[in-house]
Amino acid sequence: MRLKKIKELVSENIDKVELSFNSSQDSHIRLESILANISEANTMMNNLNDATMQQSASITEVNSAVGNLDRSTQQNTSMLEQMSQDMSKLEGSTIDVSDRLKFFKLRKD
C-alpha cells in the first residue's frame, strides 16, 4: 500500500513538473514576443526621431528661404520707388528740354 501511494505521489509530482515546465516554456515564448515588440517599437521611435529632425531641418531651410524672399521683395520695392522718382525727374527734364527747344525753329530750305 505504501509503495502504491509513493508511486502515485511521484506520478503526480512528475505531472506537476511537466505542467510547470510547459508553463515556463510558454512564458518564455511570450516574453520573447514582448521583447521583439519592444525592439520594434524602439526602432519605430528612432525612425520617428530621425524624421522629426529632418522635418525640423527642412522647416529651418524654408524659414531661411522665406526670409531671403522677404529681403529681396523689400529691395525690389525700394528699387522701384527709386526708379519711379528717377522717372519723374526724367519726365520733368524732358518737358523742360522740350519747352526750351520750342524757342528754336528750323528753317526749311
One Martini backbone bead per residue (centre of mass of N, CA, C, O) as a GRO file, in nm:
protein
  109
    1MET     BB    1   0.058   0.063  -0.022
    2ARG     BB    2   0.293   0.255   0.004
    3LEU     BB    3   0.403   0.218  -0.279
    4LYS     BB    4   0.154   0.320  -0.424
    5LYS     BB    5   0.156   0.605  -0.299
    6ILE     BB    6   0.436   0.688  -0.399
    7LYS     BB    7   0.377   0.651  -0.697
    8GLU     BB    8   0.152   0.865  -0.710
    9LEU     BB    9   0.321   1.103  -0.612
   10VAL     BB   10   0.530   1.090  -0.835
   11SER     BB   11   0.331   1.122  -1.067
   12GLU     BB   12   0.220   1.395  -0.980
   13ASN     BB   13   0.493   1.545  -0.983
   14ILE     BB   14   0.552   1.499  -1.280
   15ASP     BB   15   0.304   1.648  -1.384
   16LYS     BB   16   0.375   1.918  -1.248
   17VAL     BB   17   0.647   1.957  -1.385
   18GLU     BB   18   0.541   1.954  -1.675
   19LEU     BB   19   0.349   2.191  -1.639
   20SER     BB   20   0.567   2.394  -1.551
   21PHE     BB   21   0.744   2.368  -1.801
   22ASN     BB   22   0.528   2.453  -2.009
   23SER     BB   23   0.473   2.726  -1.877
   24SER     BB   24   0.763   2.829  -1.904
   25GLN     BB   25   0.778   2.815  -2.212
   26ASP     BB   26   0.542   3.003  -2.266
   27SER     BB   27   0.664   3.247  -2.120
   28HIS     BB   28   0.916   3.265  -2.297
   29ILE     BB   29   0.770   3.319  -2.564
   30ARG     BB   30   0.622   3.575  -2.469
   31LEU     BB   31   0.876   3.737  -2.391
   32GLU     BB   32   1.000   3.736  -2.675
   33SER     BB   33   0.764   3.889  -2.805
   34ILE     BB   34   0.787   4.140  -2.631
   35LEU     BB   35   1.079   4.207  -2.710
   36ALA     BB   36   1.021   4.242  -3.011
   37ASN     BB   37   0.814   4.474  -2.974
   38ILE     BB   38   1.008   4.666  -2.834
   39SER     BB   39   1.214   4.680  -3.062
   40GLU     BB   40   1.015   4.789  -3.273
   41ALA     BB   41   0.938   5.045  -3.116
   42ASN     BB   42   1.225   5.158  -3.106
   43THR     BB   43   1.262   5.184  -3.410
   44MET     BB   44   1.025   5.375  -3.454
   45MET     BB   45   1.130   5.601  -3.271
   46ASN     BB   46   1.389   5.652  -3.429
   47ASN     BB   47   1.249   5.719  -3.696
   48LEU     BB   48   1.086   5.955  -3.584
   49ASN     BB   49   1.326   6.121  -3.493
   50ASP     BB   50   1.457   6.152  -3.771
   51ALA     BB   51   1.213   6.284  -3.910
   52THR     BB   52   1.197   6.528  -3.719
   53MET     BB   53   1.478   6.639  -3.781
   54GLN     BB   54   1.432   6.677  -4.086
   55GLN     BB   55   1.190   6.864  -4.059
   56SER     BB   56   1.333   7.085  -3.901
   57ALA     BB   57   1.542   7.147  -4.118
   58SER     BB   58   1.336   7.222  -4.338
   59ILE     BB   59   1.204   7.455  -4.186
   60THR     BB   60   1.460   7.623  -4.167
   61GLU     BB   61   1.496   7.654  -4.473
   62VAL     BB   62   1.226   7.789  -4.529
   63ASN     BB   63   1.267   8.033  -4.344
   64SER     BB   64   1.516   8.135  -4.494
   65ALA     BB   65   1.380   8.171  -4.771
   66VAL     BB   66   1.164   8.371  -4.677
   67GLY     BB   67   1.365   8.583  -4.582
   68ASN     BB   68   1.494   8.627  -4.862
   69LEU     BB   69   1.234   8.712  -5.006
   70ASP     BB   70   1.176   8.956  -4.829
   71ARG     BB   71   1.435   9.110  -4.894
   72SER     BB   72   1.393   9.119  -5.200
   73THR     BB   73   1.124   9.269  -5.193
   74GLN     BB   74   1.232   9.522  -5.051
   75GLN     BB   75   1.444   9.589  -5.264
   76ASN     BB   76   1.249   9.614  -5.503
   77THR     BB   77   1.077   9.838  -5.384
   78SER     BB   78   1.306  10.042  -5.358
   79MET     BB   79   1.382  10.046  -5.658
   80LEU     BB   80   1.103  10.137  -5.764
   81GLU     BB   81   1.096  10.404  -5.616
   82GLN     BB   82   1.353  10.516  -5.745
   83MET     BB   83   1.257  10.490  -6.039
   84SER     BB   84   1.013  10.675  -6.009
   85GLN     BB   85   1.172  10.926  -5.935
   86ASP     BB   86   1.352  10.928  -6.188
   87MET     BB   87   1.118  10.947  -6.392
   88SER     BB   88   1.011  11.217  -6.294
   89LYS     BB   89   1.269  11.375  -6.352
   90LEU     BB   90   1.287  11.301  -6.654
   91GLU     BB   91   1.018  11.425  -6.731
   92GLY     BB   92   1.090  11.712  -6.643
   93SER     BB   93   1.337  11.738  -6.832
   94THR     BB   94   1.189  11.687  -7.097
   95ILE     BB   95   0.999  11.927  -7.078
   96ASP     BB   96   1.218  12.141  -7.055
   97VAL     BB   97   1.359  12.080  -7.325
   98SER     BB   98   1.111  12.117  -7.503
   99ASP     BB   99   1.059  12.412  -7.429
  100ARG     BB  100   1.341  12.518  -7.531
  101LEU     BB  101   1.312  12.412  -7.831
  102LYS     BB  102   1.075  12.602  -7.923
  103PHE     BB  103   1.250  12.851  -7.977
  104PHE     BB  104   1.346  12.685  -8.201
  105LYS     BB  105   1.384  12.708  -8.559
  106LEU     BB  106   1.354  12.548  -8.854
  107ARG     BB  107   1.468  12.555  -9.163
  108LYS     BB  108   1.346  12.555  -9.492
  109ASP     BB  109   1.504  12.486  -9.808
   0.00000   0.00000   0.00000
